[in-house]
Amino acid sequence: MIDYNEKMYRLIHIESAKKIPTKNSQSEQNGYILELFKNSQKTIAYLSMIKPGFFKGFHLHIIRTCELICIKGKVRLTLYFHGEKKVYKLSENNPSRIFIPNKVAIGILNYGKDDAWIVNYTNPPYDPATHKGEQLEFTEEECLNESFKF
């Protein structure tokens, strides 16, 4: 007969987490993303690391929303919606979350001296089977001029 403790230990398991290097528009590595939590093949939350002085973006999601929190370092988020620009700062010293609706272009600059870590919870979760065309990349000029179509 198997006792309760043995049953519980059988439930414990380790699974690998995908770590993907990221690059800016000049093809320089600006950090990475790391899967944090998954539900089957769908990624529920991930960590985005941004090197000091580097920028990630601009991009927007057609379907997914994002909830971001900076847990290390300090970043400046630049958001564009219908050509209007809004800037927000997040840092480990003043923890706060920002909710970003879908169809809002976002760029993130690490303006600190250390790596910045941003946790991103997306809704719905990232699904590799349906992601094609869901994330669109832009230049800041395209964001200002609303020259992107989706």
Secondary structure, DSSP 4 states (H G I P E B T S, - for coil): ---HHHHHHHH-------EEEEE-TTS-EEEEEEEEEEETTEEEEEEEEE-TT-EEEEEEESS-EEEEEEEESEEEEEEEETTEEEEEEEETTB--EEEE-TT-EEEEEE-SSS-EEEEEEEEEEE-TTT-TTTEEE--HHHHHHT----
